[in-house]
Amino acid sequence: MVIYADNAATTQMSATALEAMMPYMCGQYGNPSSLHSVGQAAAEAVQRARENVARCLGCRPNEIIFTSGGSEADNQAIVSAAKIGERRGKKHIISTAFEHHAVLHTLKKLEREGFEIELLPVGEEGNITAANVADAIREDTCLVTVMYANNEIGSVLPVADIGKVCRDRGVLFHTDAVQAVGHIPIDVTENNIDMLSLSAHKFHGPKGVGALYVRQGIALTNIIEGGAQERGKRAGTENVPGVVGMAAALDEACRNMDKNAERVTALRNRLIAGLSKIPHSTLNGDKNNRLPGNVSFCFEGIEGESLLLLLDAKGICASSGSACTSGSLDPSHVLLAIGRPHEIAHGSLRLSLCESNTDREVDYMLETIPQVVEYLRGMSPLWREKISGNKQFILR
Ligand SMILES: *Cc1c(COP(=O)(O)O)cnc(C)c1O
């Protein structure tokens, strides 16, 4: 038995998405830029996909740019807003300390180009308020970029309130909504969002395709130069099967959102309640204000990597943080941002669920994870020293 509990890293593609893509993988192979019938059939498929994605987000089809994924959308949104700001002599950008690296590394690059980057602290619950953003906005602020929901600890940020503040103050607002789209309701118009990034493989669509919503009238800067695809804003022959699959997956996710969220939240809450009973453990992020599928814990006295390997051997696929940082020895920047000390941040575990996980799988995880944590602690001389009272516990 293999239990997949790493849906924040990627999801299984749905049968609906696969089925929608199949014709465009082989039979309908036209290039949407071609003027003949075969090309135009592909162009129409891309247009239908654009209309579908727009409907799910509450925007117009011509406000959707297809990209190679969430990372590219983040890069293009942030660089575009920076260029707009620069032309007006505004070079101050506000973000948070626990963004995805696609955002943080783009901001680092802009900092080297002379922009001033202000990363708001997110506090122990892993959140910020619209008032925090309002206080940070200055005359020369050109962009606020704040994620919709955090990929490691699941916090859902008050994006609608932040959007309102930014609109009132005339500052562009981008949100990395890669973890939120398809999972929680989003309306870019109601929420005053100027730019939003999404990625298909986080909601049961294919990998390597995503989209950037950009409100009409905001001038994009190209990341990829070449042909005139995507209104000249993103060159390269369209990933026709990809965008068709993404639209089908998003449509399905949005139609079933309430039902899925209710089911996944119930599984999540059982896991949180059960794992909280492990001594010297702590939940990361807020208990209630979090993504339906996110469970994130720190266990004192263990190494997250060892925990993952042992869980894998027992058929549980989990993560210790973001897939992008695993492989490096630095603890997650997200856990450091919420104030977890290094040694605690190293003992982290993220389980991210989807609607195909079952109660039986949760039972198995609740049986297995406490045993594995105890086993690892038993092997650690440091932990034995702590237990014998020579050292202080950090967690409870
Ligand atoms: C996965 C993820 C990304 C990157 O998306 P890709 O399509 O894999 O490039 C960006 N931001 C967040 C919050 C993510 O979870």
The ligand as a Gaussian input file, in Angstrom:
#p B3LYP/6-31G(d) Opt

LIG

0 1
 C        4.364000      24.804000      -6.571000
 C        4.380000      26.231000      -6.259000
 C        4.947000      27.168000      -7.147000
 C        5.650000      26.747000      -8.408000
 O        4.772000      26.260000      -9.386000
 P        5.382000      25.410000     -10.603000
 O        4.240000      25.246000     -11.541000
 O        5.829000      24.105000     -10.023000
 O        6.484000      26.214000     -11.187000
 C        4.898000      28.491000      -6.808000
 N        4.311000      28.901000      -5.680000
 C        3.753000      28.054000      -4.810000
 C        3.102000      28.574000      -3.569000
 C        3.770000      26.682000      -5.061000
 O        3.230000      25.840000      -4.187000

